[in-house]
Every structure is written in structure tokens, then in C-alpha cells.
Amino acid sequence: MDLHALADFNLVASHGGFGRASRATGRPKATLSRKVTELEQGLGVRLIERGTHTLRLTDEGQALHARTAGLLAEIAEAGQAVVSAASVPQGRLRVSAPVVLAHVALGRIAARFARAYPEVQLELVAEDRVVDPIEEGYDFVIRINPAPADHLVGRRVLRDDRLLVAAPELARAVFPSLSGDGPDIPGVLPASTSGDVVWQIVTGDGQVVPVVPRPVLRLSSLLMIHSAVREGAGVALLPGLLVAGDVAAGRLACYGTAAGAPVEIWALQSSRRLVGARARAFLNVLEQELALWISGRAAR
């Protein structure tokens, strides 16, 4: 495949037409048209529908643009970095993140990133579905406890514990006797929980204490569970990322952490993509700010 022709095709697709691409870049319109035609002939498929007033990519053209535009941008950025021996993060960066993480922390982290790197146009999309970064045009996808995937590589940006928390008044009533026979413990549970629930909780002195909650609420969102616990409805196991600020400020009391492996948050990208300057900058800010957030030291 002719990479120059591919670059011209993506140029036309990104600008929405041959004329617009020509005016934006100074390249002759006839040259761009010829290069796209050569690419179509080499691939044996039509990429752009001719004869319309506005540009329309065929299905094959849309697929090719989605899969290659980011790759070419990364290659260009890498080349610029080699030539200049230094690369200033710039350009568009698109990231998909889980809803709870996005709503709890990423808005403020994005603002701090924007102040530090004003030449990067960061787009954060909050969604809980599993997305394909290549097919959907994401530079990174942030996932919680992701399953291994051959086509994705990345970096763990946080290890987080689940904390057993309650509003201070309720905590004073039930926490002191949890290691004994155990009081009646009202619990706020995820809606997906069924049957009897036993939480194995590691206390500050290293003891493992079984806690059996009596469900009083079952809610489908961690954000709802968090709000209900803060209102004193019951105790709950919640991510440290979600409640660290409340614990530090005294709005919630913490009894201990859930036994077992901690929750891991990863930033993943296609294994076929280069990690450019803007991506490295975002990962560094994300990791640093999440660590501050989980420690309760980040400004709320």
C-alpha cells in the first residue's frame, strides 16, 4: 500500500472533501484526487463516492479511515520528535473511561491536564461498554480489572482497595463490635447481588473479620450506593477511589479493606499504535493524580 496515497486519502476524509483538503494544505486538488484514485485501484475497492456535492465515504472508506488515521498521525509525530529531538505534546487525544471513574475523578484530572498541555485537545467519553480502540477511534481505553487481550497493551495506573465504610453515627454503633458476635448490620448492596453475602474484611491490625450485612437497599450504581451510605442508610464496600476523600474529611468512617486482590485500573491501547508525546503526557498526569486522589490528598 502506498503510504503517501493513504495519507492523502485520510487528509481528504478528515477535511470533508478534495477542495477543503486542498485549501487547508496547499496541495493541488487534482493531485489529491489522483492519489486517492491510485489507492482505490491498488486496493481494488471504491473508497469515496464521486458525483455528490459533499464527501461521502463508502463503508470500505470509513473502515480504512478509522483504522489508519490515528496510525499515520502517530508516525508523523514520531518523525517530528526524532527530527527535533524533543516533542511538545499536541493534537487530539480521545479516551474512553468507565462512568464512575469519569464522574468521580476524571473531570478535574482533565482540567489539570488541559492547563499543563494546552496544545492537546483531550476528549474523554464516559461509558461502561467494552469498546474497540481501533474500530472506534480511541487512543486509549481505561478499564477496571481488564481481561488479557492480545491486541491491547498498556499500563496499570492504579491499584485500589475496596473499603468497608459507613456514616460516622452508624459506624460508632456497629463497627466496635464487628469482631465479636456481630450486631445487626444494615447493608447497601449492588442490585446484582443475590443470596447471602459475607464480606471478608481485613482490619487495621491484620485480622480477617467476616461481616454479614442485612440488605436494606440494593442499588444498581456505585454512585447511588455512595450517596445512600453517606446519608446513613447502611454500610457498604466501596472503591477507595470513590470514598477516600470522604474518609479523609470525616464524612465516612472506614472499618477495613476487603480481603483478596485489589482492583486494578489500566489504560490500554492497540498494540499496533505508537505511544506519542501527548499519550505519554496524559498517562503520567493520570497516574500521578489518581495516586493523590486515592491517598485523599487531592483537592476536592
N, C-alpha and C positions, 0 to 999 in steps of 0.2 A: 504494500500500500504506500502511495506517495504521501509522505507526511506534510509536504508543502501544500498539496491539494487538499488534504484533510484539514489543515489549519485554515485554508481559505473557505472551505465549506462551513466550518464552525464559526468563522468570522461572519459569514452571511447569515447563518442561522441565529447567531446572538444578536445581530443588529436588525433582524427582521426584513432583510431584503438586500438585493445586489446594490441598488442605488445608495441606500443608507450606509452599507458597509464601505462603499467607495468613497462617499463624502467623509466618513469618520476616519478613514485610514489614508486617503490619498491614492489608493490603488485603483487603476483603471477598472471600470465596471466590466469591460469586455474580457480583461484578464481573469477576473474573479469568475465570470461565467464559464470561461474556457476551462479553468482549473476544476470547477465543480463537475463539468461535463466529463472531463478526463477521469475524475474519481468515480463517477457513476459507471462509466464504461469499464473501468478496471474491476469494480465490484460486481458488475452485472445487474445492478438494481437502480431504480429511479429514487433519488433522494429528495428532490424538490419538484413540486408540481408547477409547471410553467403555465403561462397564459392567464394567471389571476392577478388582480390588482394588488393584492397583498401576498406576502410569502406564506406558503403552506408546505410544511414538511410532510413527506409520506411517512407511513409507520416505520419504514426502514430508516428514513432520515432522522426521525425523532429518537429512535433507539441508538443510532450511531452518535448523534449529538450528545445524548445523555451519558453515554459510556466513554466518550473521548474528550469532551470539552475540558473537564477537570484535569485529565491526564496531561493534555497539552499545556494547560496553564501551569501545572506543577513543573513540567520540563522547562518551560520558559523561565520560571522563577529560579530553578536550579542553575540554569545557564547564566542568568544575571548575577547570581550570588558568586559563581566561580569567577566571572569577569571582574566584578567589583571588589571581591574578597570580603564583602560584607553585604548583608541583605537586610533592608528595613522592611519589617512586616507590612504588607499592604495587599489590597484586593479583597475579594469576597470570601467569607468563611461561613459555611452552612452546617449547623449542628442539630441533631435530634436528641432529645433528652426525656426521661420519664417525667410524668406530670408532677408528682410530689416533689422530686428533686428540683425541678424547674421553678415551681411556685415557692418553695421554701428558700432556696439559696441562689439560683442562677440569675435572677433579675439583678440583684446587687453585684454579683460577680461580673455579669456582663457590663454593667455600668463602669466598674473599675477597670475592666479590660479596655473599654472604649476610651476612657481617659488616658490610659497608658499607651494605646496604639490607635491613634485617631485615623490612620490611613487604612485600617482594616474595617470592612463592612461586615459586621457579625450578624448572622441571622440564627436565632435559637427557636426551635419548634418543639413545643411540649406535647408529647404523645406517648401512649403506653403500648402501642402496637410495635411489632418487630418489623423494622424497615431494612431494605437492602440499600446500603450507601451508594453503590454504583448505579443501580436502576433508578434511584430517586434523587440523585444529585446531592448527597450529603458528603461533606468532607470527613465528619466524624459522627458516630452514633454512641451515645452514652448508655450503658446497660448495667443493670444490677444483677450480680451473680450470673454472668452470661455463660451459656454452654459453649464448649470449644467449637470453632468454625474454621475450616481450612482457608477460606477466602478472606478472613479477617485477622488483623494483627492490632496490637495496641498496648496500652499502658494502664496499669492499675493506678487510679488517682486517689482512692480512699479505701481504708478498711474500717468498718463501722460496727459497733455492738448494738444489740437491742437492749433497751433499759426497761426495768420494771418501775413504773412511775405512777404517782397519784398526786392529787391536790394536797397541799400541806395538812389541812384539817383531817382529811380521810387518812392520810399517811400516819399521822400521830395516833389514830385509833387502831389501825391494823398492822402496821409494819413491826412494832416492837414484839409482837407475839407470833410472827410468821415462822420462826424457827422452833416453836413449841408445838402444841396440838393444832394450832391454826384457827383463827377466827373465821367467821363468815366473811368472805371476801367478794364484794361485788366486782364483776369484771366487765370491761368493754372489749368485745372481741370482733375480729373481722367477720363479715357476713358469710364468708366461705367456710368458716369453722363449723364443724359438726361433731356430735358426740362429746364425751367427757374430755376436758382439757386439763393437762398437768404441765405447768411451767417449771422447768429445772433452772433455778436461779443461783448464780454464784455471788455470794455476799462479799463485802469488803475484806473479810478475814479469810477468804478462800473456801468457805463451806458451801456445799451444794444443797440448797433447800428446795423441796418440792412445794409448789404453790398451786392450789386447786381453786380457780375462780368460779363463782356462781354467776353465770351470764345474766346481766341486766340489760345490756344493749348489744346488738350485732349490727355493725355499720360497714358499708362497702368501701369506704375510703379512709386511708390513714389520716387525712386531714380532718375528717369528721370525728374519728376516734380521738385525735389530739384535742380537738375543741371540747368534746364531751368530758374527757379526763380533766382538762383544766377547769371545767365547771363543777367538778366534784362528783361526777356520775359513777366513777369506779376506778379500778386500777387497770393498767394495760401495759403490754410490751410494745414499745415504740422505738424506731431508729434513733440513735444518738444524734444524728444529723438534724432530726426534727425537733428534739426536745432539749438539746444541750444548752441553748440559750435560756430556756425556762428554768432548768435546774440551776444554772449559774446565777440567775436572778431571784431564785427562791419562789418562783411561781409554781414549780412542781418539785416534789421530793423523789429521790431515787433510792430504791432498796438494793438493787444489784443488777447484774447483767445476765442475759440468757446464756446457758451453757452451750458449748458447741462452737463450730467455726463462725467467725464474724462474717458479716455481709461485706461483699467486695463490689466496688463501683469501678467500672472500666470505661475508658474512652477508646473506641475501636474504629478502624478504617480498613478500606480494602488493602489487601496485601500487595496489590499491583500499583499502589499510589506512592509517590514520594512524600516525605514529611517536610513540607516547606517551612519557611520562616514564620508565617502567620500561624500555622498549625502548632509549631513548637511553642510559640509565644502563648497561644491560648492554653495549651496543656500545662505549661508552667504556672500560669496565673490560676487556672482551675485547681491544680493540685495544692498550691500554696493557700489559696483562700478556703478551700474545703477543710484543710487541716486546721486553720484558725477557727473556722466555723464549729467544727466538732469539739474543739477544746473550750468553746464558749468565749473565746477572746475576740471574735469578730464583732464589729459594731452591728447592733440590731436596729 
